[in-house]
Amino acid sequence: MKERLTKFHETSNQRGITLIALVITIVILIILATVSIKVVLGEGGLIDRAQEGKSLTDQAQTDEQEELTGAEEYINGILVEIEDQNPPGEKSEVAEAIENGTKYTDTTPIKDDLENTVYIPGGFHLAKDSGTKVEEGIVIEDDSGNQFVWIPTGEYNVTEEVEKITEPDEQDGKLTNELSRRTFTESGSTIVSGDSVIESYYYGEGDSRSCTIVDGVNSIDAFLSRAKPVSEGGKGGFYIGRYEAGTEAERTSKDDPLTTPLVQANKYPYVYVTREQAKQKAETMYSGNEAIKATAQLISSYARDTALNFICQTNVEGYTLAITTKNIYGNIGTNNRTKTGEYLADCHSNICDLLGNCSELTTEYSSYSNSDNTYSYDTVMGGVYNNSNYYVAYRSSRKTDTSYRYRSFRIQLYV
């Protein structure tokens, strides 16, 4: 009997402990459930956070889509501008003339990619490697392979990239290149009005020392009249030789026979020539060729300075090109005379050999008084292979009737 009571009490104690444990477990589960529900469903809980995350994701997608839409509209706007200049499937007249090899019998105005007007003289066609924009250098070629590059005068259209070179604050897509004599610095150029003292010497154009009178017309004035901006009644441009004048056979003496100058690549520079000889050979380059509807002349200081200003406007180096003596830009001070077009670093807007190689005779003259005598000097411009002090805008006075192996010339052409 005593043993049964003992077992009964043990069993009752075990059941009591189990019941208490169960109650405690239930209470703990209830607490955990309450906490879990609060974490999941309560304010700031997982569901709220998930909903907030979804909202942020949706907003990010919306913002991204708006940015993409904006970018698409911007790109479409640019494409529309391009299409306005050159409608789909159409090329500029310059591009078509290059592709088709069009030969012109009469002087013809045509448009480039930017709606600039370029006059192609009769007897010429566009070179295969010509630019299609004025800023790139529009190159014409005659049937013999002589090449010339169009130099715009007055206002002309350019791309945004070119405009930023010299006018970073402007956005009208236009530059102005006045037909003028100039002096140059690294920051720009200054127009010289008429005959004037430049630095320490007097330089001039237009009298018997520099011009030819044809039918009573001064050749310098005739060039200026035809090449001046359209707004002033001119053609809005002119041409200069793509290369300095060259010869097929190398000239080694002033006594070598004078030949018709070639404006072609890979020719010997036309050296050992006086200014008057260069002037005469330039003016008669197309004598007897009735197919050529253009006038050739020895380059004037007006044409050379205007061409140099154009180069500075349209190349990333800007006006550094006008005064540099570094041979990374032209054959200056290397003591190695090259053939025309051979010094590849000196080719800017399709114009070669202008910065260096041989210095170039011009129609400009220089005069100064020494004691009781007045001396007449020719003007030579440009850098030179055998002197590291000369640069393309540099004017050097040399006595008339002298000729050297490091002095050549360049031809200008107008319609």
C-alpha positions as CSV (number, residue, x, y, z in Angstrom):
1,M,0.0,0.0,0.0
2,K,2.8,2.3,0.9
3,E,4.6,1.6,-2.4
4,R,1.5,2.4,-4.4
5,L,1.1,5.7,-2.7
6,T,4.7,6.5,-3.4
7,K,4.4,5.7,-7.1
8,F,1.2,7.7,-7.3
9,H,2.9,10.8,-5.9
10,E,5.8,10.4,-8.4
11,T,3.4,10.1,-11.3
12,S,1.5,13.1,-10.2
13,N,4.7,15.1,-9.9
14,Q,5.8,14.1,-13.4
15,R,2.5,15.1,-14.8
16,G,2.7,18.5,-13.0
17,I,6.1,19.1,-14.4
18,T,5.1,18.1,-17.9
19,L,2.0,20.4,-17.7
20,I,4.2,23.4,-16.5
21,A,6.7,22.7,-19.2
22,L,3.9,22.7,-21.8
23,V,2.5,25.9,-20.4
24,I,5.9,27.6,-20.5
25,T,6.5,26.3,-24.1
26,I,3.1,27.7,-25.2
27,V,3.9,31.0,-23.6
28,I,7.3,31.2,-25.3
29,L,5.7,30.2,-28.7
30,I,3.1,33.0,-28.2
31,I,5.8,35.5,-27.4
32,L,7.8,34.4,-30.4
33,A,4.7,34.5,-32.6
34,T,3.9,38.0,-31.4
35,V,7.4,39.2,-32.1
36,S,7.4,37.5,-35.5
37,I,4.1,39.0,-36.4
38,K,5.4,42.4,-35.4
39,V,8.6,42.0,-37.4
40,V,6.6,40.9,-40.5
41,L,3.4,42.9,-40.2
42,G,4.2,45.7,-37.9
43,E,5.1,49.3,-38.8
44,G,8.5,49.2,-40.5
45,G,8.4,45.5,-40.7
46,L,9.5,43.2,-43.5
47,I,6.3,43.7,-45.5
48,D,6.6,47.5,-45.2
49,R,10.2,47.3,-46.2
50,A,9.5,45.0,-49.1
51,Q,6.8,47.4,-50.3
52,E,9.1,50.3,-49.8
53,G,11.8,48.5,-51.7
54,K,9.4,47.8,-54.5
55,S,8.4,51.5,-54.6
56,L,12.1,52.5,-54.8
57,T,12.8,50.0,-57.5
58,D,9.7,51.2,-59.5
59,Q,10.9,54.8,-59.1
60,A,14.4,54.0,-60.2
61,Q,13.1,52.3,-63.3
62,T,10.9,55.3,-64.0
63,D,13.8,57.7,-63.6
64,E,16.0,55.5,-65.8
65,Q,13.4,55.4,-68.5
66,E,13.0,59.2,-68.4
67,E,16.8,59.5,-68.8
68,L,16.9,57.1,-71.7
69,T,14.0,58.9,-73.3
70,G,15.8,62.3,-72.8
71,A,19.0,60.9,-74.3
72,E,17.0,59.4,-77.2
73,E,15.3,62.7,-77.9
74,Y,18.7,64.5,-77.8
75,I,20.3,62.1,-80.2
76,N,17.2,62.3,-82.5
77,G,17.6,66.1,-82.5
78,I,21.2,65.8,-83.6
79,L,20.2,63.4,-86.3
80,V,17.5,65.7,-87.5
81,E,20.0,68.5,-87.8
82,I,22.4,66.3,-89.8
83,E,19.5,65.2,-92.0
84,D,18.5,68.8,-92.6
85,Q,22.0,69.5,-93.9
86,N,22.2,66.3,-95.9
87,P,18.9,64.5,-96.3
88,P,18.9,60.7,-96.2
89,G,20.3,59.1,-99.3
90,E,21.7,62.4,-100.6
91,K,25.3,63.6,-100.6
92,S,26.6,67.1,-100.9
93,E,27.6,68.4,-104.3
94,V,31.2,68.2,-103.4
95,A,30.9,64.6,-102.2
96,E,29.1,63.6,-105.4
97,A,31.6,65.4,-107.6
98,I,34.5,63.5,-105.9
99,E,32.7,60.2,-106.2
100,N,31.7,60.7,-109.8
101,G,35.0,62.3,-110.9
102,T,33.1,65.2,-112.4
103,K,35.2,67.3,-114.7
104,Y,34.1,71.0,-115.1
105,T,34.4,72.8,-118.4
106,D,33.0,76.1,-117.0
107,T,33.6,77.6,-113.6
108,T,30.8,76.2,-111.3
109,P,29.7,77.0,-107.8
110,I,28.9,73.8,-105.7
111,K,28.0,73.2,-102.1
112,D,30.1,71.3,-99.5
113,D,28.7,69.2,-96.6
114,L,28.1,72.3,-94.6
115,E,26.5,74.4,-97.3
116,N,29.6,76.4,-98.1
117,T,29.8,77.5,-101.7
118,V,33.1,76.6,-103.5
119,Y,33.9,77.7,-107.0
120,I,35.4,74.9,-109.2
121,P,37.3,76.5,-112.1
122,G,36.8,75.2,-115.6
123,G,39.5,72.7,-116.5
124,F,39.6,71.2,-113.0
125,H,38.0,68.3,-111.1
126,L,37.9,67.5,-107.4
127,A,40.8,65.3,-106.2
128,K,40.0,61.8,-105.0
129,D,41.4,62.6,-101.5
130,S,39.8,66.0,-101.3
131,G,37.8,66.9,-98.1
132,T,34.1,67.3,-98.4
133,K,34.0,70.3,-96.0
134,V,35.8,73.5,-96.5
135,E,37.5,73.1,-93.1
136,E,39.1,69.9,-94.3
137,G,40.6,71.4,-97.4
138,I,38.7,71.2,-100.7
139,V,41.3,70.1,-103.3
140,I,40.9,70.6,-107.0
141,E,43.1,69.0,-109.7
142,D,43.9,69.7,-113.3
143,D,44.4,67.1,-116.0
144,S,48.2,67.1,-115.3
145,G,47.7,66.4,-111.6
146,N,48.5,69.9,-110.2
147,Q,46.4,70.5,-107.1
148,F,45.1,73.5,-105.3
149,V,43.2,74.0,-102.0
150,W,40.2,76.4,-101.5
151,I,40.8,79.2,-99.0
152,P,37.5,80.8,-97.8
153,T,37.3,84.5,-97.3
154,G,34.6,86.2,-95.1
155,E,32.2,84.1,-93.1
156,Y,32.1,80.3,-93.7
157,N,30.4,77.4,-92.0
158,V,32.3,74.9,-89.8
159,T,31.6,72.0,-87.4
160,E,31.3,72.5,-83.7
161,E,34.6,70.9,-83.1
162,V,36.4,73.3,-85.4
163,E,34.6,76.3,-84.1
164,K,35.7,75.5,-80.5
165,I,39.4,75.7,-81.6
166,T,39.5,79.5,-81.8
167,E,36.0,80.5,-80.6
168,P,35.2,78.2,-77.7
169,D,32.4,80.5,-76.4
170,E,30.6,80.8,-79.7
171,Q,28.0,78.2,-81.0
172,D,26.8,79.6,-84.3
173,G,28.7,77.2,-86.5
174,K,30.5,80.0,-88.3
175,L,34.0,81.5,-88.5
176,T,35.3,84.5,-90.4
177,N,38.5,84.6,-92.4
178,E,39.3,88.1,-93.7
179,L,41.3,88.5,-96.9
180,S,44.1,90.5,-95.3
181,R,47.8,90.7,-94.5
182,R,48.4,89.8,-90.9
183,T,50.9,89.5,-88.1
184,F,50.5,86.4,-85.8
185,T,51.0,85.5,-82.2
186,E,50.2,82.2,-80.4
187,S,46.9,83.7,-79.3
188,G,45.7,85.0,-82.7
189,S,46.4,87.3,-85.6
190,T,46.2,91.1,-86.2
191,I,45.2,92.6,-89.5
192,V,47.7,94.8,-91.2
193,S,45.9,97.6,-93.2
194,G,47.7,98.3,-96.5
195,D,51.4,98.8,-96.8
196,S,52.9,99.2,-93.4
197,V,55.9,98.8,-91.1
198,I,55.8,95.2,-89.7
199,E,58.1,94.7,-86.8
200,S,61.1,96.7,-87.9
201,Y,60.8,96.9,-91.7
202,Y,58.4,98.4,-94.2
203,Y,56.5,95.9,-96.3
204,G,54.2,96.6,-99.3
205,E,52.2,95.2,-102.2
206,G,50.9,96.6,-105.4
207,D,53.6,98.7,-107.1
208,S,55.9,97.7,-109.9
209,R,58.0,95.7,-107.5
210,S,55.2,93.2,-106.8
211,C,52.5,93.3,-109.5
212,T,52.0,92.9,-113.2
213,I,49.8,95.3,-115.2
214,V,47.4,93.3,-117.5
215,D,45.1,95.4,-119.7
216,G,45.6,98.3,-117.3
217,V,44.7,96.3,-114.3
218,N,47.0,95.8,-111.3
219,S,47.4,92.0,-110.8
220,I,47.2,92.4,-107.0
221,D,44.0,94.4,-107.2
222,A,42.5,91.9,-109.7
223,F,43.2,89.1,-107.2
224,L,41.7,91.0,-104.3
225,S,38.6,91.9,-106.3
226,R,37.8,88.4,-107.3
227,A,38.8,86.6,-104.0
228,K,37.1,88.9,-101.5
229,P,34.0,87.8,-99.5
230,V,30.7,87.3,-101.2
231,S,29.2,90.0,-99.1
232,E,31.7,92.4,-100.8
233,G,31.0,91.2,-104.3
234,G,33.7,88.6,-104.6
235,K,33.7,84.8,-104.9
236,G,34.3,84.3,-101.2
237,G,37.6,82.5,-101.6
238,F,40.6,81.6,-103.8
239,Y,43.1,78.7,-104.2
240,I,46.7,78.2,-103.2
241,G,49.0,75.4,-104.3
242,R,48.5,72.3,-102.2
243,Y,52.3,71.9,-102.3
244,E,55.2,74.3,-102.8
245,A,56.2,74.5,-106.4
246,G,58.2,71.5,-107.6
247,T,60.2,70.2,-110.5
248,E,60.6,66.7,-112.0
249,A,64.4,66.9,-112.1
250,E,66.3,68.4,-109.1
251,R,67.6,71.9,-109.7
252,T,71.3,72.2,-108.5
253,S,72.2,75.6,-109.9
254,K,70.7,78.9,-110.9
255,D,71.9,78.1,-114.4
256,D,69.6,75.1,-114.8
257,P,66.8,75.7,-117.3
258,L,63.5,77.1,-115.9
259,T,60.6,74.7,-116.4
260,T,56.8,75.0,-115.8
261,P,56.2,74.6,-112.1
262,L,54.4,71.4,-110.8
263,V,52.0,71.6,-107.9
264,Q,52.2,67.9,-107.0
265,A,53.5,65.6,-104.3
266,N,56.9,63.9,-104.4
267,K,58.6,66.5,-106.6
268,Y,61.9,68.3,-106.0
269,P,61.3,71.8,-104.6
270,Y,61.6,74.5,-107.2
271,V,64.8,76.2,-105.9
272,Y,67.6,78.3,-107.3
273,V,65.1,80.7,-108.7
274,T,64.8,84.5,-108.2
275,R,61.6,86.2,-107.3
276,E,61.1,87.6,-110.8
277,Q,61.7,84.2,-112.3
278,A,59.2,82.6,-109.9
279,K,56.6,85.3,-110.7
280,Q,57.0,84.8,-114.4
281,K,56.8,81.0,-114.2
282,A,53.7,81.2,-112.0
283,E,51.9,83.7,-114.3
284,T,52.5,81.6,-117.4
285,M,51.8,78.2,-115.8
286,Y,48.6,77.9,-117.9
287,S,49.6,80.0,-120.9
288,G,47.9,78.7,-124.0
289,N,45.7,76.3,-122.1
290,E,42.2,77.6,-123.0
291,A,40.5,74.8,-120.9
292,I,41.8,76.4,-117.7
293,K,39.3,79.1,-116.5
294,A,41.5,80.5,-113.7
295,T,44.4,82.9,-113.2
296,A,47.6,81.7,-111.7
297,Q,50.1,84.0,-109.9
298,L,53.0,84.0,-107.5
299,I,51.5,84.0,-104.0
300,S,50.9,87.4,-102.5
301,S,51.2,88.2,-98.8
302,Y,47.4,88.7,-98.8
303,A,46.9,85.1,-100.0
304,R,49.6,83.6,-97.8
305,D,48.5,85.3,-94.6
306,T,44.9,84.5,-95.2
307,A,45.7,80.9,-95.9
308,L,47.7,80.7,-92.7
309,N,44.9,82.2,-90.7
310,F,42.6,79.5,-92.2
311,I,45.0,76.8,-91.2
312,C,45.2,78.1,-87.6
313,Q,41.3,78.3,-87.4
314,T,40.8,74.7,-88.6
315,N,43.5,72.7,-86.9
316,V,43.6,71.7,-83.2
317,E,47.0,73.3,-82.6
318,G,45.4,76.7,-83.4
319,Y,47.7,79.7,-83.7
320,T,50.6,77.8,-82.3
321,L,51.1,76.7,-85.9
322,A,51.8,80.3,-87.0
323,I,54.9,80.8,-84.8
324,T,56.2,77.4,-84.0
325,T,59.8,76.4,-84.8
326,K,59.2,72.8,-83.7
327,N,59.8,70.3,-86.5
328,I,57.0,68.1,-85.2
329,Y,54.8,70.5,-87.2
330,G,56.9,71.2,-90.2
331,N,60.4,70.6,-91.7
332,I,62.1,73.3,-89.7
333,G,65.8,73.1,-88.7
334,T,66.3,69.4,-89.6
335,N,69.0,70.2,-92.2
336,N,67.3,67.7,-94.5
337,R,65.4,69.1,-97.5
338,T,62.5,66.8,-98.5
339,K,60.4,66.4,-101.6
340,T,57.0,68.1,-101.8
341,G,54.4,66.6,-99.5
342,E,57.0,64.2,-98.1
343,Y,57.1,65.7,-94.6
344,L,53.8,64.3,-93.4
345,A,53.6,66.4,-90.2
346,D,53.4,69.5,-92.4
347,C,50.0,68.9,-93.9
348,H,47.3,71.0,-92.4
349,S,43.8,71.1,-93.9
350,N,45.2,69.4,-97.0
351,I,47.9,72.2,-97.4
352,C,51.4,70.8,-97.3
353,D,55.0,72.3,-97.0
354,L,53.7,75.7,-95.8
355,L,55.3,75.7,-92.3
356,G,58.7,74.4,-93.3
357,N,61.0,72.7,-95.9
358,C,61.9,75.7,-98.2
359,S,61.1,79.3,-97.4
360,E,58.9,80.8,-100.1
361,L,59.1,83.9,-102.2
362,T,56.1,86.2,-102.4
363,T,55.1,89.3,-104.4
364,E,55.6,91.4,-101.3
365,Y,58.5,93.7,-101.1
366,S,60.5,95.3,-98.3
367,S,62.2,98.7,-98.3
368,Y,64.4,100.5,-95.9
369,S,66.8,103.4,-95.9
370,N,70.5,102.9,-95.2
371,S,72.6,106.1,-95.2
372,D,71.8,107.9,-98.5
373,N,70.7,104.7,-100.3
374,T,67.3,103.0,-100.6
375,Y,67.4,99.3,-101.2
376,S,64.7,97.1,-102.7
377,Y,64.2,93.7,-101.2
378,D,62.0,90.8,-101.9
379,T,60.0,89.2,-99.0
380,V,60.5,85.5,-98.2
381,M,58.1,83.9,-95.8
382,G,58.0,80.6,-93.9
383,G,60.1,78.2,-91.9
384,V,63.1,76.5,-93.6
385,Y,64.8,73.1,-93.2
386,N,68.3,74.6,-92.6
387,N,67.4,77.2,-89.9
388,S,65.6,76.5,-86.6
389,N,64.8,80.1,-86.0
390,Y,62.4,80.8,-88.8
391,Y,58.6,80.1,-88.6
392,V,55.8,80.2,-91.1
393,A,54.6,83.7,-90.3
394,Y,58.2,85.1,-90.3
395,R,59.0,87.8,-92.9
396,S,62.6,87.8,-94.1
397,S,64.0,90.5,-96.5
398,R,66.4,89.3,-99.2
399,K,68.0,91.3,-102.0
400,T,66.4,91.1,-105.4
401,D,67.9,88.7,-108.0
402,T,69.3,86.3,-105.4
403,S,68.5,82.5,-105.5
404,Y,69.3,79.7,-103.1
405,R,68.9,76.0,-102.7
406,Y,66.6,76.5,-99.6
407,R,64.2,79.0,-101.3
408,S,61.2,78.1,-103.3
409,F,57.7,79.6,-104.0
410,R,54.0,78.8,-104.1
411,I,51.2,79.6,-106.5
412,Q,47.9,81.2,-105.9
413,L,44.8,80.7,-108.2
414,Y,41.6,82.6,-108.5
415,V,38.5,82.5,-110.6
